[in-house]
Amino acid sequence: MNKLLLIASCVVAVVADMLFVWWAKKETHPAWSWIVGIILLNVATVVWMYTMKKGIESATAITFYALFTVAGCSFLGFVIFKEHLSFINSLGLVIGFIALIMISIK
């Protein structure tokens, strides 16, 4: 259950970050997009803290959260916003996803 909450908090954080990118990069965007992003990011952070309080070790939670959000935002930036990823960036994404799987196994 705690791992699912940790994953959910990471997904919400990635959605919030994508709202920030959408607001910053697009000419037309709803005025509320950055406000919803701030709210979602705060919700994700509170859920992330709750998972640590309920038993997930902080080193695991912090590493998982950081890797998931960076890899998720980079991947979605490439897919949605057509951002360029170099070979090294792509390799880092693959290694990040592998690290997420390795961290999840216990």
N, CA, C and O atoms as a printed pandas DataFrame, in Angstrom:
     atom_number atom_name residue_name chain_id  residue_number  x_coord  y_coord  z_coord
0              1         N          MET        A               1    0.821   -1.199    0.000
1              2        CA          MET        A               1    0.000    0.000    0.000
2              3         C          MET        A               1    0.862    1.260    0.000
3              4         O          MET        A               1    0.588    2.205   -0.739
4              5         N          ASN        A               2    1.921    1.268    0.845
5              6        CA          ASN        A               2    2.773    2.447    0.907
6              7         C          ASN        A               2    3.512    2.685   -0.406
7              8         O          ASN        A               2    3.703    3.830   -0.816
8              9         N          LYS        A               3    3.931    1.595   -1.070
9             10        CA          LYS        A               3    4.608    1.760   -2.356
10            11         C          LYS        A               3    3.672    2.345   -3.401
11            12         O          LYS        A               3    4.080    3.168   -4.220
12            13         N          LEU        A               4    2.405    1.915   -3.369
13            14        CA          LEU        A               4    1.432    2.481   -4.302
14            15         C          LEU        A               4    1.220    3.964   -4.043
15            16         O          LEU        A               4    1.091    4.750   -4.981
16            17         N          LEU        A               5    1.185    4.347   -2.773
17            18        CA          LEU        A               5    1.055    5.764   -2.442
18            19         C          LEU        A               5    2.271    6.556   -2.915
19            20         O          LEU        A               5    2.137    7.675   -3.411
20            21         N          LEU        A               6    3.452    5.972   -2.759
21            22        CA          LEU        A               6    4.671    6.637   -3.221
22            23         C          LEU        A               6    4.635    6.818   -4.734
23            24         O          LEU        A               6    4.970    7.890   -5.239
24            25         N          ILE        A               7    4.237    5.794   -5.449
25            26        CA          ILE        A               7    4.126    5.894   -6.906
26            27         C          ILE        A               7    3.080    6.926   -7.294
27            28         O          ILE        A               7    3.295    7.719   -8.211
28            29         N          ALA        A               8    1.944    6.917   -6.599
29            30        CA          ALA        A               8    0.887    7.900   -6.887
30            31         C          ALA        A               8    1.380    9.320   -6.652
31            32         O          ALA        A               8    1.076   10.219   -7.437
32            33         N          SER        A               9    2.139    9.531   -5.579
33            34        CA          SER        A               9    2.645   10.878   -5.318
34            35         C          SER        A               9    3.609   11.312   -6.424
35            36         O          SER        A               9    3.631   12.481   -6.808
36            37         N          CYS        A              10    4.395   10.379   -6.928
37            38        CA          CYS        A              10    5.317   10.697   -8.020
38            39         C          CYS        A              10    4.566   11.045   -9.304
39            40         O          CYS        A              10    4.938   11.980  -10.012
40            41         N          VAL        A              11    3.515   10.294   -9.597
41            42        CA          VAL        A              11    2.713   10.565  -10.793
42            43         C          VAL        A              11    2.069   11.947  -10.693
43            44         O          VAL        A              11    2.065   12.702  -11.665
44            45         N          VAL        A              12    1.525   12.278   -9.526
45            46        CA          VAL        A              12    0.909   13.590   -9.330
46            47         C          VAL        A              12    1.958   14.698   -9.475
47            48         O          VAL        A              12    1.670   15.747  -10.051
48            49         N          ALA        A              13    3.161   14.475   -8.962
49            50        CA          ALA        A              13    4.233   15.462   -9.094
50            51         C          ALA        A              13    4.616   15.677  -10.554
51            52         O          ALA        A              13    4.873   16.807  -10.968
52            53         N          VAL        A              14    4.655   14.604  -11.333
53            54        CA          VAL        A              14    4.975   14.724  -12.756
54            55         C          VAL        A              14    3.875   15.504  -13.480
55            56         O          VAL        A              14    4.174   16.342  -14.331
56            57         N          VAL        A              15    2.625   15.242  -13.157
57            58        CA          VAL        A              15    1.517   15.992  -13.751
58            59         C          VAL        A              15    1.654   17.477  -13.407
59            60         O          VAL        A              15    1.474   18.334  -14.272
60            61         N          ALA        A              16    1.970   17.780  -12.154
61            62        CA          ALA        A              16    2.161   19.171  -11.740
62            63         C          ALA        A              16    3.297   19.822  -12.525
63            64         O          ALA        A              16    3.161   20.949  -13.002
64            65         N          ASP        A              17    4.402   19.119  -12.656
65            66        CA          ASP        A              17    5.537   19.655  -13.410
66            67         C          ASP        A              17    5.177   19.891  -14.876
67            68         O          ASP        A              17    5.611   20.880  -15.467
68            69         N          MET        A              18    4.394   18.998  -15.462
69            70        CA          MET        A              18    3.977   19.179  -16.848
70            71         C          MET        A              18    3.059   20.384  -16.992
71            72         O          MET        A              18    3.096   21.072  -18.012
72            73         N          LEU        A              19    2.240   20.647  -15.988
73            74        CA          LEU        A              19    1.413   21.861  -16.008
74            75         C          LEU        A              19    2.289   23.114  -15.979
75            76         O          LEU        A              19    1.996   24.093  -16.665
76            77         N          PHE        A              20    3.355   23.085  -15.191
77            78        CA          PHE        A              20    4.287   24.212  -15.154
78            79         C          PHE        A              20    4.955   24.419  -16.516
79            80         O          PHE        A              20    5.081   25.549  -16.988
80            81         N          VAL        A              21    5.377   23.324  -17.138
81            82        CA          VAL        A              21    6.019   23.423  -18.454
82            83         C          VAL        A              21    5.023   23.937  -19.479
83            84         O          VAL        A              21    5.359   24.787  -20.303
84            85         N          TRP        A              22    3.799   23.425  -19.432
85            86        CA          TRP        A              22    2.749   23.872  -20.346
86            87         C          TRP        A              22    2.529   25.368  -20.192
87            88         O          TRP        A              22    2.431   26.088  -21.186
88            89         N          TRP        A              23    2.451   25.836  -18.965
89            90        CA          TRP        A              23    2.236   27.252  -18.701
90            91         C          TRP        A              23    3.416   28.091  -19.216
91            92         O          TRP        A              23    3.221   29.170  -19.775
92            93         N          ALA        A              24    4.632   27.585  -19.020
93            94        CA          ALA        A              24    5.822   28.351  -19.379
94            95         C          ALA        A              24    6.112   28.360  -20.882
95            96         O          ALA        A              24    6.613   29.356  -21.402
96            97         N          LYS        A              25    5.805   27.272  -21.585
97            98        CA          LYS        A              25    6.248   27.139  -22.972
98            99         C          LYS        A              25    5.191   27.459  -24.016
99           100         O          LYS        A              25    5.527   27.822  -25.144
100          101         N          LYS        A              26    3.946   27.332  -23.666
101          102        CA          LYS        A              26    2.899   27.522  -24.661
102          103         C          LYS        A              26    2.407   28.962  -24.655
103          104         O          LYS        A              26    2.323   29.610  -23.612
104          105         N          GLU        A              27    2.084   29.443  -25.855
105          106        CA          GLU        A              27    1.552   30.803  -25.971
106          107         C          GLU        A              27    0.165   30.903  -25.340
107          108         O          GLU        A              27   -0.160   31.881  -24.668
108          109         N          THR        A              28   -0.637   29.879  -25.569
109          110        CA          THR        A              28   -1.984   29.873  -25.003
110          111         C          THR        A              28   -2.079   28.774  -23.962
111          112         O          THR        A              28   -1.753   27.616  -24.222
112          113         N          HIS        A              29   -2.520   29.149  -22.811
113          114        CA          HIS        A              29   -2.714   28.205  -21.712
114          115         C          HIS        A              29   -3.722   28.824  -20.749
115          116         O          HIS        A              29   -3.809   30.046  -20.632
116          117         N          PRO        A              30   -4.473   27.983  -20.068
117          118        CA          PRO        A              30   -5.418   28.525  -19.098
118          119         C          PRO        A              30   -4.667   29.200  -17.951
119          120         O          PRO        A              30   -3.600   28.743  -17.542
120          121         N          ALA        A              31   -5.223   30.270  -17.447
121          122        CA          ALA        A              31   -4.590   31.003  -16.349
122          123         C          ALA        A              31   -4.481   30.151  -15.092
123          124         O          ALA        A              31   -3.608   30.381  -14.254
124          125         N          TRP        A              32   -5.354   29.183  -14.963
125          126        CA          TRP        A              32   -5.373   28.354  -13.752
126          127         C          TRP        A              32   -4.327   27.245  -13.761
127          128         O          TRP        A              32   -4.139   26.575  -12.745
128          129         N          SER        A              33   -3.648   27.037  -14.877
129          130        CA          SER        A              33   -2.761   25.871  -14.971
130          131         C          SER        A              33   -1.630   25.906  -13.948
131          132         O          SER        A              33   -1.290   24.866  -13.383
132          133         N          TRP        A              34   -1.049   27.053  -13.697
133          134        CA          TRP        A              34    0.042   27.107  -12.708
134          135         C          TRP        A              34   -0.481   26.972  -11.288
135          136         O          TRP        A              34    0.219   26.450  -10.420
136          137         N          ILE        A              35   -1.706   27.433  -11.036
137          138        CA          ILE        A              35   -2.295   27.294   -9.694
138          139         C          ILE        A              35   -2.586   25.823   -9.406
139          140         O          ILE        A              35   -2.297   25.335   -8.313
140          141         N          VAL        A              36   -3.151   25.124  -10.374
141          142        CA          VAL        A              36   -3.413   23.686  -10.211
142          143         C          VAL        A              36   -2.091   22.946  -10.037
143          144         O          VAL        A              36   -2.007   22.011   -9.240
144          145         N          GLY        A              37   -1.057   23.351  -10.774
145          146        CA          GLY        A              37    0.257   22.739  -10.626
146          147         C          GLY        A              37    0.801   22.877   -9.212
147          148         O          GLY        A              37    1.335   21.917   -8.655
148          149         N          ILE        A              38    0.669   24.058   -8.631
149          150        CA          ILE        A              38    1.141   24.283   -7.253
150          151         C          ILE        A              38    0.362   23.420   -6.268
151          152         O          ILE        A              38    0.947   22.824   -5.364
152          153         N          ILE        A              39   -0.935   23.355   -6.439
153          154        CA          ILE        A              39   -1.764   22.538   -5.544
154          155         C          ILE        A              39   -1.382   21.059   -5.660
155          156         O          ILE        A              39   -1.213   20.376   -4.650
156          157         N          LEU        A              40   -1.249   20.575   -6.890
157          158        CA          LEU        A              40   -0.892   19.166   -7.093
158          159         C          LEU        A              40    0.493   18.850   -6.540
159          160         O          LEU        A              40    0.700   17.788   -5.953
160          161         N          LEU        A              41    1.438   19.763   -6.723
161          162        CA          LEU        A              41    2.784   19.529   -6.208
162          163         C          LEU        A              41    2.781   19.456   -4.681
163          164         O          LEU        A              41    3.498   18.643   -4.098
164          165         N          ASN        A              42    1.986   20.292   -4.040
165          166        CA          ASN        A              42    1.872   20.234   -2.581
166          167         C          ASN        A              42    1.213   18.939   -2.122
167          168         O          ASN        A              42    1.648   18.337   -1.140
168          169         N          VAL        A              43    0.174   18.508   -2.819
169          170        CA          VAL        A              43   -0.480   17.243   -2.478
170          171         C          VAL        A              43    0.515   16.086   -2.631
171          172         O          VAL        A              43    0.594   15.213   -1.767
172          173         N          ALA        A              44    1.268   16.085   -3.729
173          174        CA          ALA        A              44    2.257   15.025   -3.956
174          175         C          ALA        A              44    3.302   14.997   -2.848
175          176         O          ALA        A              44    3.701   13.925   -2.393
176          177         N          THR        A              45    3.743   16.168   -2.414
177          178        CA          THR        A              45    4.759   16.234   -1.361
178          179         C          THR        A              45    4.224   15.717   -0.033
179          180         O          THR        A              45    4.931   15.010    0.686
180          181         N          VAL        A              46    2.994   16.059    0.297
181          182        CA          VAL        A              46    2.400   15.581    1.554
182          183         C          VAL        A              46    2.237   14.063    1.525
183          184         O          VAL        A              46    2.529   13.395    2.517
184          185         N          VAL        A              47    1.779   13.516    0.415
185          186        CA          VAL        A              47    1.627   12.058    0.305
186          187         C          VAL        A              47    2.994   11.380    0.373
187          188         O          VAL        A              47    3.136   10.333    1.005
188          189         N          TRP        A              48    3.987   11.962   -0.265
189          190        CA          TRP        A              48    5.352   11.436   -0.220
190          191         C          TRP        A              48    5.880   11.405    1.215
191          192         O          TRP        A              48    6.489   10.422    1.637
192          193         N          MET        A              49    5.643   12.485    1.961
193          194        CA          MET        A              49    6.063   12.518    3.367
194          195         C          MET        A              49    5.312   11.465    4.183
195          196         O          MET        A              49    5.894   10.830    5.063
196          197         N          TYR        A              50    4.033   11.281    3.897
197          198        CA          TYR        A              50    3.220   10.290    4.605
198          199         C          TYR        A              50    3.776    8.882    4.393
199          200         O          TYR        A              50    3.795    8.076    5.323
200          201         N          THR        A              51    4.231    8.582    3.166
201          202        CA          THR        A              51    4.775    7.244    2.913
202          203         C          THR        A              51    6.026    6.990    3.743
203          204         O          THR        A              51    6.265    5.867    4.188
204          205         N          MET        A              52    6.821    8.031    3.949
205          206        CA          MET        A              52    8.002    7.853    4.797
206          207         C          MET        A              52    7.599    7.652    6.250
207          208         O          MET        A              52    8.218    6.863    6.965
208          209         N          LYS        A              53    6.571    8.358    6.685
209          210        CA          LYS        A              53    6.098    8.218    8.057
210          211         C          LYS        A              53    5.523    6.823    8.300
211          212         O          LYS        A              53    5.605    6.299    9.411
212          213         N          LYS        A              54    4.946    6.229    7.272
213          214        CA          LYS        A              54    4.296    4.925    7.413
214          215         C          LYS        A              54    5.200    3.757    7.062
215          216         O          LYS        A              54    4.714    2.637    6.898
216          217         N          GLY        A              55    6.504    3.986    6.941
217          218        CA          GLY        A              55    7.381    2.836    6.853
218          219         C          GLY        A              55    8.360    2.757    5.713
219          220         O          GLY        A              55    9.303    1.969    5.782
220          221         N          ILE        A              56    8.185    3.534    4.672
221          222        CA          ILE        A              56    9.172    3.477    3.598
222          223         C          ILE        A              56   10.392    4.265    4.055
223          224         O          ILE        A              56   10.274    5.405    4.502
224          225         N          GLU        A              57   11.554    3.654    3.940
225          226        CA          GLU        A              57   12.783    4.306    4.379
226          227         C          GLU        A              57   13.011    5.586    3.581
227          228         O          GLU        A              57   12.738    5.642    2.381
228          229         N          SER        A              58   13.513    6.606    4.263
229          230        CA          SER        A              58   13.678    7.905    3.612
230          231         C          SER        A              58   14.624    7.838    2.420
231          232         O          SER        A              58   14.376    8.486    1.404
232          233         N          ALA        A              59   15.696    7.071    2.525
233          234        CA          ALA        A              59   16.632    6.961    1.401
234          235         C          ALA        A              59   15.938    6.391    0.171
235          236         O          ALA        A              59   16.166    6.856   -0.946
236          237         N          THR        A              60   15.099    5.391    0.373
237          238        CA          THR        A              60   14.358    4.792   -0.733
238          239         C          THR        A              60   13.343    5.769   -1.297
239          240         O          THR        A              60   13.253    5.942   -2.512
240          241         N          ALA        A              61   12.569    6.417   -0.412
241          242        CA          ALA        A              61   11.526    7.331   -0.852
242          243         C          ALA        A              61   12.110    8.533   -1.591
243          244         O          ALA        A              61   11.586    8.943   -2.626
244          245         N          ILE        A              62   13.174    9.086   -1.068
245          246        CA          ILE        A              62   13.788   10.261   -1.691
246          247         C          ILE        A              62   14.368    9.908   -3.059
247          248         O          ILE        A              62   14.169   10.636   -4.032
248          249         N          THR        A              63   15.079    8.797   -3.126
249          250        CA          THR        A              63   15.684    8.378   -4.391
250          251         C          THR        A              63   14.612    8.049   -5.421
251          252         O          THR        A              63   14.704    8.463   -6.576
252          253         N          PHE        A              64   13.594    7.305   -4.999
253          254        CA          PHE        A              64   12.517    6.930   -5.915
254          255         C          PHE        A              64   11.802    8.170   -6.432
255          256         O          PHE        A              64   11.558    8.295   -7.632
256          257         N          TYR        A              65   11.468    9.080   -5.535
257          258        CA          TYR        A              65   10.749   10.306   -5.911
258          259         C          TYR        A              65   11.578   11.122   -6.905
259          260         O          TYR        A              65   11.063   11.580   -7.925
260          261         N          ALA        A              66   12.859   11.298   -6.601
261          262        CA          ALA        A              66   13.725   12.093   -7.473
262          263         C          ALA        A              66   13.876   11.449   -8.846
263          264         O          ALA        A              66   13.725   12.121   -9.867
264          265         N          LEU        A              67   14.173   10.155   -8.877
265          266        CA          LEU        A              67   14.359    9.465  -10.155
266          267         C          LEU        A              67   13.074    9.437  -10.973
267          268         O          LEU        A              67   13.093    9.686  -12.179
268          269         N          PHE        A              68   11.965    9.136  -10.317
269          270        CA          PHE        A              68   10.685    9.029  -11.031
270          271         C          PHE        A              68   10.295   10.365  -11.642
271          272         O          PHE        A              68    9.896   10.422  -12.805
272          273         N          THR        A              69   10.405   11.436  -10.875
273          274        CA          THR        A              69    9.979   12.735  -11.399
274          275         C          THR        A              69   10.904   13.231  -12.510
275          276         O          THR        A              69   10.431   13.779  -13.506
276          277         N          VAL        A              70   12.204   13.046  -12.351
277          278        CA          VAL        A              70   13.135   13.477  -13.407
278          279         C          VAL        A              70   12.920   12.655  -14.677
279          280         O          VAL        A              70   12.797   13.213  -15.767
280          281         N          ALA        A              71   12.876   11.333  -14.536
281          282        CA          ALA        A              71   12.684   10.474  -15.708
282          283         C          ALA        A              71   11.313   10.715  -16.346
283          284         O          ALA        A              71   11.201   10.802  -17.569
284          285         N          GLY        A              72   10.282   10.823  -15.521
285          286        CA          GLY        A              72    8.935   11.045  -16.044
286          287         C          GLY        A              72    8.800   12.368  -16.770
287          288         O          GLY        A              72    8.221   12.429  -17.854
288          289         N          CYS        A              73    9.335   13.430  -16.177
289          290        CA          CYS        A              73    9.254   14.751  -16.813
290          291         C          CYS        A              73   10.090   14.813  -18.085
291          292         O          CYS        A              73    9.673   15.422  -19.070
292          293         N          SER        A              74   11.246   14.199  -18.076
293          294        CA          SER        A              74   12.092   14.181  -19.281
294          295         C          SER        A              74   11.401   13.424  -20.411
295          296         O          SER        A              74   11.371   13.883  -21.553
296          297         N          PHE        A              75   10.851   12.266  -20.080
297          298        CA          PHE        A              75   10.167   11.467  -21.090
298          299         C          PHE        A              75    8.948   12.203  -21.646
299          300         O          PHE        A              75    8.757   12.262  -22.860
300          301         N          LEU        A              76    8.126   12.761  -20.761
301          302        CA          LEU        A              76    6.936   13.476  -21.234
302          303         C          LEU        A              76    7.291   14.759  -21.968
303          304         O          LEU        A              76    6.594   15.150  -22.905
304          305         N          GLY        A              77    8.371   15.421  -21.552
305          306        CA          GLY        A              77    8.832   16.592  -22.289
306          307         C          GLY        A              77    9.216   16.235  -23.714
307          308         O          GLY        A              77    8.948   16.993  -24.646
308          309         N          PHE        A              78    9.843   15.079  -23.879
309          310        CA          PHE        A              78   10.202   14.587  -25.208
310          311         C          PHE        A              78    8.950   14.255  -26.025
311          312         O          PHE        A              78    8.853   14.621  -27.196
312          313         N          VAL        A              79    8.001   13.566  -25.407
313          314        CA          VAL        A              79    6.808   13.105  -26.129
314          315         C          VAL        A              79    5.826   14.244  -26.385
315          316         O          VAL        A              79    5.355   14.415  -27.509
316          317         N          ILE        A              80    5.516   15.020  -25.356
317          318        CA          ILE        A              80    4.466   16.040  -25.470
318          319         C          ILE        A              80    4.983   17.347  -26.064
319          320         O          ILE        A              80    4.357   17.915  -26.958
320          321         N          PHE        A              81    6.118   17.820  -25.571
321          322        CA          PHE        A              81    6.620   19.132  -25.965
322          323         C          PHE        A              81    7.713   19.063  -27.031
323          324         O          PHE        A              81    8.292   20.088  -27.392
324          325         N          LYS        A              82    7.996   17.866  -27.532
325          326        CA          LYS        A              82    8.970   17.655  -28.605
326          327         C          LYS        A              82   10.351   18.220  -28.251
327          328         O          LYS        A              82   11.049   18.761  -29.109
328          329         N          GLU        A              83   10.733   18.088  -26.978
329          330        CA          GLU        A              83   12.062   18.528  -26.553
330          331         C          GLU        A              83   13.098   17.527  -27.025
331          332         O          GLU        A              83   12.849   16.321  -27.053
332          333         N          HIS        A              84   14.248   18.032  -27.391
333          334        CA          HIS        A              84   15.319   17.181  -27.908
334          335         C          HIS        A              84   16.038   16.483  -26.755
335          336         O          HIS        A              84   16.366   17.104  -25.745
336          337         N          LEU        A              85   16.275   15.192  -26.923
337          338        CA          LEU        A              85   17.088   14.432  -25.975
338          339         C          LEU        A              85   18.299   13.893  -26.714
339          340         O          LEU        A              85   18.163   13.233  -27.744
340          341         N          SER        A              86   19.466   14.170  -26.195
341          342        CA          SER        A              86   20.685   13.628  -26.796
342          343         C          SER        A              86   20.778   12.137  -26.469
343          344         O          SER        A              86   19.972   11.603  -25.707
344          345         N          PHE        A              87   21.759   11.490  -27.049
345          346        CA          PHE        A              87   21.980   10.076  -26.757
346          347         C          PHE        A              87   22.256    9.877  -25.272
347          348         O          PHE        A              87   21.748    8.934  -24.664
348          349         N          ILE        A              88   23.057   10.758  -24.689
349          350        CA          ILE        A              88   23.383   10.654  -23.266
350          351         C          ILE        A              88   22.127   10.859  -22.418
351          352         O          ILE        A              88   21.938   10.161  -21.422
352          353         N          ASN        A              89   21.258   11.818  -22.804
353          354        CA          ASN        A              89   20.002   12.016  -22.085
354          355         C          ASN        A              89   19.134   10.766  -22.146
355          356         O          ASN        A              89   18.569   10.340  -21.138
356          357         N          SER        A              90   19.035   10.182  -23.338
357          358        CA          SER        A              90   18.221    8.976  -23.506
358          359         C          SER        A              90   18.787    7.818  -22.697
359          360         O          SER        A              90   18.040    7.066  -22.071
360          361         N          LEU        A              91   20.094    7.680  -22.713
361          362        CA          LEU        A              91   20.744    6.638  -21.923
362          363         C          LEU        A              91   20.480    6.843  -20.433
363          364         O          LEU        A              91   20.234    5.882  -19.704
364          365         N          GLY        A              92   20.530    8.088  -19.987
365          366        CA          GLY        A              92   20.229    8.399  -18.589
366          367         C          GLY        A              92   18.800    8.041  -18.215
367          368         O          GLY        A              92   18.549    7.557  -17.112
368          369         N          LEU        A              93   17.856    8.277  -19.131
369          370        CA          LEU        A              93   16.464    7.889  -18.883
370          371         C          LEU        A              93   16.335    6.387  -18.717
371          372         O          LEU        A              93   15.674    5.914  -17.793
372          373         N          VAL        A              94   16.961    5.638  -19.603
373          374        CA          VAL        A              94   16.900    4.169  -19.520
374          375         C          VAL        A              94   17.506    3.696  -18.201
375          376         O          VAL        A              94   16.925    2.855  -17.515
376          377         N          ILE        A              95   18.661    4.228  -17.851
377          378        CA          ILE        A              95   19.309    3.845  -16.593
378          379         C          ILE        A              95   18.429    4.249  -15.407
379          380         O          ILE        A              95   18.334    3.510  -14.426
380          381         N          GLY        A              96   17.783    5.426  -15.493
381          382        CA          GLY        A              96   16.882    5.859  -14.429
382          383         C          GLY        A              96   15.710    4.915  -14.244
383          384         O          GLY        A              96   15.344    4.592  -13.114
384          385         N          PHE        A              97   15.114    4.468  -15.356
385          386        CA          PHE        A              97   13.996    3.526  -15.258
386          387         C          PHE        A              97   14.459    2.186  -14.687
387          388         O          PHE        A              97   13.745    1.562  -13.901
388          389         N          ILE        A              98   15.645    1.748  -15.081
389          390        CA          ILE        A              98   16.190    0.512  -14.515
390          391         C          ILE        A              98   16.428    0.684  -13.013
391          392         O          ILE        A              98   16.138   -0.220  -12.229
392          393         N          ALA        A              99   16.958    1.847  -12.614
393          394        CA          ALA        A              99   17.178    2.108  -11.191
394          395         C          ALA        A              99   15.869    2.102  -10.415
395          396         O          ALA        A              99   15.823    1.613   -9.286
396          397         N          LEU        A             100   14.803    2.638  -11.006
397          398        CA          LEU        A             100   13.498    2.621  -10.335
398          399         C          LEU        A             100   13.036    1.188  -10.085
399          400         O          LEU        A             100   12.509    0.879   -9.016
400          401         N          ILE        A             101   13.233    0.326  -11.060
401          402        CA          ILE        A             101   12.841   -1.073  -10.889
402          403         C          ILE        A             101   13.688   -1.715   -9.792
403          404         O          ILE        A             101   13.170   -2.447   -8.948
404          405         N          MET        A             102   14.984   -1.439   -9.809
405          406        CA          MET        A             102   15.869   -2.038   -8.803
406          407         C          MET        A             102   15.544   -1.546   -7.404
407          408         O          MET        A             102   15.611   -2.316   -6.446
408          409         N          ILE        A             103   15.192   -0.276   -7.274
409          410        CA          ILE        A             103   14.843    0.277   -5.952
410          411         C          ILE        A             103   13.541   -0.343   -5.443
411          412         O          ILE        A             103   13.372   -0.553   -4.242
412          413         N          SER        A             104   12.625   -0.633   -6.367
413          414        CA          SER        A             104   11.319   -1.175   -5.983
414          415         C          SER        A             104   11.400   -2.612   -5.478
415          416         O          SER        A             104   10.553   -3.046   -4.698
416          417         N          ILE        A             105   12.402   -3.340   -5.914
417          418        CA          ILE        A             105   12.556   -4.744   -5.511
418          419         C          ILE        A             105   13.191   -4.786   -4.123
419          420         O          ILE        A             105   14.226   -4.168   -3.875
420          421         N          LYS        A             106   12.561   -5.511   -3.251
421          422        CA          LYS        A             106   13.122   -5.623   -1.904
422          423         C          LYS        A             106   12.950   -7.013   -1.362
423          424         O          LYS        A             106   13.364   -7.293   -0.236
